Every structure is written in structure tokens, then in C-alpha cells.
Amino acid sequence: MIQSLYTAVSAMTAHQKNMDQLADNISNVNTTGFKGKTVGFKDALYRTMETPVQESEQNNLQQGHGVLVGDIKTAFTQGSFEQTDIKTDFALEGEGFFAVDSNEEIFYTRDGNFNIGIIDNTPYLVTKEGYYVLDQNRNRIVVYDGENISRMPGVFNFVNPQGLSSLGSNYYETTESSGQAQDGATSIVKQGYLESSNVSVTDQLTRMIRIQRAYQTAARAITTADEMEGLANNIRR
């Protein structure tokens, strides 16, 4: 019965992580270009047990050890467009990412809420953090007359975008799983628009109810196991 406690606790821990991720999705519902994430689960190791009646038989009984968080996947579905008519705002229609240069490394983002930054007396198109926005040839983009850009931001795709490593602040970096960035020729850059978050509050609240119910069920399993332990201890007395 001790194992039943550990199994139920593993379920509560997994659902708590699921709730934490859901809360992050809801908190970023108004974040430009944000992509919601979902938590995937997997079962823990099983232990093969022998029955006292047929000890020679293999795999007669298998005892599970609960659930674990398997992965966290990002939903790179299209968000809705908000027209701003600001020439330094950009949105992507279709797959792909903008590339930005932090002076140390190139990151990728769907957030096209760019600004104008003066570096060495030259106005560049930059992110809120001051990263240079790059064109299709990975060159920095200069801004003329306070709003006119020299070139459009480049668009880059990945063979496996799920393999990108999330850095926070809507930035991603490449990994061996994602592969190297490729030209995103099929995507459309919309100037004067921003892409809203693809998080649906209604869907997130529905998921929250399901998580709460599952968490309560695991908590009741712990209570039941504890009561059974107490009953067994009283019998021994």
C-alpha cells in the first residue's frame, strides 16, 4: 500500500506541472506572437511480479509506478492579426520565424513588435531588448526617415520547429533536433500588423477544470491508501 501513495503523489506532481504550464498560457494571452504549450504524460516503469499460484509463468502481474511528465509541446498555430498601421510592426502569415541578432547569437521569434534603435549614430530595426532584426540574408536592417526600412525582415523555417529550445521572452534557439534555419519562402510578411497570441482562454479554462478533477482524484487515492494503512495498523494491535 505504500506504493499506492507514491503512485498517487506522482499523479498530483504531474498535474501540478500541467497546471503551472496552463497558468503560463493564460498569463500570456495578450503577449504578441506567443504560442501556447501543452504538457504530455507517460507512464512510469512497471515491476513484474510473480503469483504464488503459478510462479513459473512470466509476466503474471505487473505493478505500475505512476505517471511522469513526458514532454512540453508548443502549438505553432497561427494567431489572429491586429492592424496597427505602424511601419515597424510585422506579422507572419504562415509558418516561420523572424531572425534577430543579440551580438552573440542569432535567435528566432514570432513577435514582430519591433522598434527603432540608434546604434553608432545609425538607426536600426531592433526588438524591445535591442536585438538587431535581420533580413533574408541575415543582414541588419537600417531605418530611414524615422520609419522607412531598407529591407523587409527575413523569414526562416525549420524542419522540426518542436525541436527549438524556448529561451523565454518569445525567443527560440536552434538545436540538433530542430535543424538549421531555412528560407521561409512560403510565408507572407505583413507590415503594419501584429500577430496575437494563439491561446484560447475558453480552451484553457476547460483544461483547468479537467486538471482540477484529475488532481482531486489523485488526492482521494492518497486519502484512501492512508485509511487502509491505518486500518491495517489497528488490526495488528
Contacts in CASP RR format, 6 or more apart in sequence:
PFRMAT RR
TARGET T0000
AUTHOR 0000-0000-0000
METHOD contacts of the structure
MODEL  1
MIQSLYTAVSAMTAHQKNMDQLADNISNVNTTGFKGKTVGFKDALYRTME
TPVQESEQNNLQQGHGVLVGDIKTAFTQGSFEQTDIKTDFALEGEGFFAV
DSNEEIFYTRDGNFNIGIIDNTPYLVTKEGYYVLDQNRNRIVVYDGENIS
RMPGVFNFVNPQGLSSLGSNYYETTESSGQAQDGATSIVKQGYLESSNVS
VTDQLTRMIRIQRAYQTAARAITTADEMEGLANNIRR
1 225 0 8 1.000
1 228 0 8 1.000
1 229 0 8 1.000
1 232 0 8 1.000
2 229 0 8 1.000
3 63 0 8 1.000
3 64 0 8 1.000
3 65 0 8 1.000
4 221 0 8 1.000
4 225 0 8 1.000
5 222 0 8 1.000
5 225 0 8 1.000
5 226 0 8 1.000
6 65 0 8 1.000
6 66 0 8 1.000
7 64 0 8 1.000
7 65 0 8 1.000
7 66 0 8 1.000
7 221 0 8 1.000
8 218 0 8 1.000
8 219 0 8 1.000
8 221 0 8 1.000
8 222 0 8 1.000
8 225 0 8 1.000
9 218 0 8 1.000
9 222 0 8 1.000
10 44 0 8 1.000
10 65 0 8 1.000
10 66 0 8 1.000
10 67 0 8 1.000
10 68 0 8 1.000
11 66 0 8 1.000
11 67 0 8 1.000
11 214 0 8 1.000
11 215 0 8 1.000
11 217 0 8 1.000
11 218 0 8 1.000
11 221 0 8 1.000
12 215 0 8 1.000
12 218 0 8 1.000
12 219 0 8 1.000
12 222 0 8 1.000
14 39 0 8 1.000
14 41 0 8 1.000
14 67 0 8 1.000
14 68 0 8 1.000
14 69 0 8 1.000
15 211 0 8 1.000
15 214 0 8 1.000
15 215 0 8 1.000
15 218 0 8 1.000
16 215 0 8 1.000
17 39 0 8 1.000
17 69 0 8 1.000
18 39 0 8 1.000
18 69 0 8 1.000
18 211 0 8 1.000
19 208 0 8 1.000
19 211 0 8 1.000
19 212 0 8 1.000
19 215 0 8 1.000
21 37 0 8 1.000
21 38 0 8 1.000
21 39 0 8 1.000
21 72 0 8 1.000
22 204 0 8 1.000
22 207 0 8 1.000
22 208 0 8 1.000
22 211 0 8 1.000
24 37 0 8 1.000
25 36 0 8 1.000
25 37 0 8 1.000
25 199 0 8 1.000
25 204 0 8 1.000
26 199 0 8 1.000
26 201 0 8 1.000
26 204 0 8 1.000
28 34 0 8 1.000
28 36 0 8 1.000
28 197 0 8 1.000
28 199 0 8 1.000
29 197 0 8 1.000
29 199 0 8 1.000
29 201 0 8 1.000
29 204 0 8 1.000
30 196 0 8 1.000
30 197 0 8 1.000
31 111 0 8 1.000
31 170 0 8 1.000
31 197 0 8 1.000
32 111 0 8 1.000
32 112 0 8 1.000
32 113 0 8 1.000
32 170 0 8 1.000
32 194 0 8 1.000
32 195 0 8 1.000
32 196 0 8 1.000
32 197 0 8 1.000
33 79 0 8 1.000
33 109 0 8 1.000
33 110 0 8 1.000
33 111 0 8 1.000
33 112 0 8 1.000
33 170 0 8 1.000
33 194 0 8 1.000
33 195 0 8 1.000
33 196 0 8 1.000
33 197 0 8 1.000
33 198 0 8 1.000
34 110 0 8 1.000
34 111 0 8 1.000
34 170 0 8 1.000
34 197 0 8 1.000
34 198 0 8 1.000
34 199 0 8 1.000
35 74 0 8 1.000
35 75 0 8 1.000
35 76 0 8 1.000
35 77 0 8 1.000
35 110 0 8 1.000
35 197 0 8 1.000
35 198 0 8 1.000
36 74 0 8 1.000
36 75 0 8 1.000
36 197 0 8 1.000
36 198 0 8 1.000
36 199 0 8 1.000
37 72 0 8 1.000
37 73 0 8 1.000
37 74 0 8 1.000
37 75 0 8 1.000
38 72 0 8 1.000
38 73 0 8 1.000
38 75 0 8 1.000
39 69 0 8 1.000
39 70 0 8 1.000
39 71 0 8 1.000
39 72 0 8 1.000
40 69 0 8 1.000
40 70 0 8 1.000
40 71 0 8 1.000
40 72 0 8 1.000
40 73 0 8 1.000
41 67 0 8 1.000
41 68 0 8 1.000
41 69 0 8 1.000
41 70 0 8 1.000
42 67 0 8 1.000
42 68 0 8 1.000
42 69 0 8 1.000
42 70 0 8 1.000
43 64 0 8 1.000
43 66 0 8 1.000
43 67 0 8 1.000
43 68 0 8 1.000
44 64 0 8 1.000
44 65 0 8 1.000
44 66 0 8 1.000
44 67 0 8 1.000
44 68 0 8 1.000
45 64 0 8 1.000
45 65 0 8 1.000
46 62 0 8 1.000
46 63 0 8 1.000
46 64 0 8 1.000
46 65 0 8 1.000
47 62 0 8 1.000
47 63 0 8 1.000
47 64 0 8 1.000
47 65 0 8 1.000
48 58 0 8 1.000
48 59 0 8 1.000
48 60 0 8 1.000
48 61 0 8 1.000
48 62 0 8 1.000
49 60 0 8 1.000
49 61 0 8 1.000
49 62 0 8 1.000
49 63 0 8 1.000
50 57 0 8 1.000
50 60 0 8 1.000
50 61 0 8 1.000
51 57 0 8 1.000
51 60 0 8 1.000
51 61 0 8 1.000
54 60 0 8 1.000
73 162 0 8 1.000
74 161 0 8 1.000
74 162 0 8 1.000
74 164 0 8 1.000
74 166 0 8 1.000
75 198 0 8 1.000
76 95 0 8 1.000
76 161 0 8 1.000
76 162 0 8 1.000
77 198 0 8 1.000
78 93 0 8 1.000
78 94 0 8 1.000
78 195 0 8 1.000
78 198 0 8 1.000
79 195 0 8 1.000
79 196 0 8 1.000
79 197 0 8 1.000
79 198 0 8 1.000
80 195 0 8 1.000
80 196 0 8 1.000
81 91 0 8 1.000
81 93 0 8 1.000
81 190 0 8 1.000
81 193 0 8 1.000
81 194 0 8 1.000
81 195 0 8 1.000
81 196 0 8 1.000
82 91 0 8 1.000
82 193 0 8 1.000
82 194 0 8 1.000
82 195 0 8 1.000
82 196 0 8 1.000
83 192 0 8 1.000
83 193 0 8 1.000
84 192 0 8 1.000
84 193 0 8 1.000
84 194 0 8 1.000
85 192 0 8 1.000
86 192 0 8 1.000
87 147 0 8 1.000
87 148 0 8 1.000
87 149 0 8 1.000
87 191 0 8 1.000
87 192 0 8 1.000
88 114 0 8 1.000
88 115 0 8 1.000
88 116 0 8 1.000
88 125 0 8 1.000
88 143 0 8 1.000
88 147 0 8 1.000
88 149 0 8 1.000
89 112 0 8 1.000
89 113 0 8 1.000
89 114 0 8 1.000
89 191 0 8 1.000
89 192 0 8 1.000
89 193 0 8 1.000
89 194 0 8 1.000
90 98 0 8 1.000
90 112 0 8 1.000
90 114 0 8 1.000
90 152 0 8 1.000
90 153 0 8 1.000
90 189 0 8 1.000
90 190 0 8 1.000
90 191 0 8 1.000
90 192 0 8 1.000
90 193 0 8 1.000
90 194 0 8 1.000
91 112 0 8 1.000
91 189 0 8 1.000
91 190 0 8 1.000
91 192 0 8 1.000
91 193 0 8 1.000
91 194 0 8 1.000
91 195 0 8 1.000
92 98 0 8 1.000
92 110 0 8 1.000
92 112 0 8 1.000
92 155 0 8 1.000
92 187 0 8 1.000
92 188 0 8 1.000
92 189 0 8 1.000
92 190 0 8 1.000
92 195 0 8 1.000
93 187 0 8 1.000
93 188 0 8 1.000
93 189 0 8 1.000
93 190 0 8 1.000
94 186 0 8 1.000
94 187 0 8 1.000
94 188 0 8 1.000
95 157 0 8 1.000
95 161 0 8 1.000
95 184 0 8 1.000
95 186 0 8 1.000
95 187 0 8 1.000
96 110 0 8 1.000
96 155 0 8 1.000
96 156 0 8 1.000
96 157 0 8 1.000
96 158 0 8 1.000
96 161 0 8 1.000
96 184 0 8 1.000
96 187 0 8 1.000
97 108 0 8 1.000
97 109 0 8 1.000
97 110 0 8 1.000
97 155 0 8 1.000
97 156 0 8 1.000
97 157 0 8 1.000
97 158 0 8 1.000
97 161 0 8 1.000
97 172 0 8 1.000
97 181 0 8 1.000
98 108 0 8 1.000
98 109 0 8 1.000
98 110 0 8 1.000
98 111 0 8 1.000
98 112 0 8 1.000
98 133 0 8 1.000
98 134 0 8 1.000
98 153 0 8 1.000
98 154 0 8 1.000
98 155 0 8 1.000
98 156 0 8 1.000
99 106 0 8 1.000
99 107 0 8 1.000
99 108 0 8 1.000
99 133 0 8 1.000
99 134 0 8 1.000
99 138 0 8 1.000
99 153 0 8 1.000
99 154 0 8 1.000
99 156 0 8 1.000
99 181 0 8 1.000
100 106 0 8 1.000
100 107 0 8 1.000
100 108 0 8 1.000
100 109 0 8 1.000
100 127 0 8 1.000
100 131 0 8 1.000
100 132 0 8 1.000
100 133 0 8 1.000
100 134 0 8 1.000
100 171 0 8 1.000
101 131 0 8 1.000
101 132 0 8 1.000
101 134 0 8 1.000
101 138 0 8 1.000
101 140 0 8 1.000
102 129 0 8 1.000
102 131 0 8 1.000
103 131 0 8 1.000
103 132 0 8 1.000
105 173 0 8 1.000
106 134 0 8 1.000
106 138 0 8 1.000
106 181 0 8 1.000
107 131 0 8 1.000
107 167 0 8 1.000
107 171 0 8 1.000
107 172 0 8 1.000
107 173 0 8 1.000
108 156 0 8 1.000
108 164 0 8 1.000
108 171 0 8 1.000
108 172 0 8 1.000
108 173 0 8 1.000
108 174 0 8 1.000
108 181 0 8 1.000
109 127 0 8 1.000
109 170 0 8 1.000
109 171 0 8 1.000
109 172 0 8 1.000
110 170 0 8 1.000
110 195 0 8 1.000
111 127 0 8 1.000
111 170 0 8 1.000
111 195 0 8 1.000
112 127 0 8 1.000
112 153 0 8 1.000
112 194 0 8 1.000
112 195 0 8 1.000
113 127 0 8 1.000
113 128 0 8 1.000
113 194 0 8 1.000
114 125 0 8 1.000
114 126 0 8 1.000
114 127 0 8 1.000
114 133 0 8 1.000
114 153 0 8 1.000
115 125 0 8 1.000
115 126 0 8 1.000
115 127 0 8 1.000
115 128 0 8 1.000
115 130 0 8 1.000
116 123 0 8 1.000
116 124 0 8 1.000
116 125 0 8 1.000
116 126 0 8 1.000
116 143 0 8 1.000
116 146 0 8 1.000
116 147 0 8 1.000
117 123 0 8 1.000
117 124 0 8 1.000
117 125 0 8 1.000
117 126 0 8 1.000
117 130 0 8 1.000
117 143 0 8 1.000
118 124 0 8 1.000
119 126 0 8 1.000
122 142 0 8 1.000
123 142 0 8 1.000
123 143 0 8 1.000
123 144 0 8 1.000
123 146 0 8 1.000
124 132 0 8 1.000
124 133 0 8 1.000
124 140 0 8 1.000
124 141 0 8 1.000
124 142 0 8 1.000
124 143 0 8 1.000
125 132 0 8 1.000
125 133 0 8 1.000
125 140 0 8 1.000
125 141 0 8 1.000
125 142 0 8 1.000
125 143 0 8 1.000
125 149 0 8 1.000
125 153 0 8 1.000
126 132 0 8 1.000
126 133 0 8 1.000
127 133 0 8 1.000
129 169 0 8 1.000
132 140 0 8 1.000
132 141 0 8 1.000
133 140 0 8 1.000
133 141 0 8 1.000
133 153 0 8 1.000
134 140 0 8 1.000
134 141 0 8 1.000
134 153 0 8 1.000
134 154 0 8 1.000
135 141 0 8 1.000
135 151 0 8 1.000
135 152 0 8 1.000
135 153 0 8 1.000
135 154 0 8 1.000
136 151 0 8 1.000
136 152 0 8 1.000
136 154 0 8 1.000
136 155 0 8 1.000
136 183 0 8 1.000
139 151 0 8 1.000
141 149 0 8 1.000
141 150 0 8 1.000
141 151 0 8 1.000
141 153 0 8 1.000
142 149 0 8 1.000
142 150 0 8 1.000
143 149 0 8 1.000
143 150 0 8 1.000
144 150 0 8 1.000
152 189 0 8 1.000
152 191 0 8 1.000
153 189 0 8 1.000
154 189 0 8 1.000
155 183 0 8 1.000
155 184 0 8 1.000
155 185 0 8 1.000
155 187 0 8 1.000
155 189 0 8 1.000
156 181 0 8 1.000
156 182 0 8 1.000
156 183 0 8 1.000
156 184 0 8 1.000
157 181 0 8 1.000
157 182 0 8 1.000
157 183 0 8 1.000
157 184 0 8 1.000
157 186 0 8 1.000
157 187 0 8 1.000
158 164 0 8 1.000
158 174 0 8 1.000
158 178 0 8 1.000
158 179 0 8 1.000
158 180 0 8 1.000
158 181 0 8 1.000
158 182 0 8 1.000
159 178 0 8 1.000
159 179 0 8 1.000
159 182 0 8 1.000
160 177 0 8 1.000
160 178 0 8 1.000
160 179 0 8 1.000
161 178 0 8 1.000
162 177 0 8 1.000
162 178 0 8 1.000
163 175 0 8 1.000
163 177 0 8 1.000
163 178 0 8 1.000
163 179 0 8 1.000
164 172 0 8 1.000
164 173 0 8 1.000
164 174 0 8 1.000
164 175 0 8 1.000
164 178 0 8 1.000
165 172 0 8 1.000
165 173 0 8 1.000
165 174 0 8 1.000
165 175 0 8 1.000
165 178 0 8 1.000
166 172 0 8 1.000
167 173 0 8 1.000
174 180 0 8 1.000
174 181 0 8 1.000
END
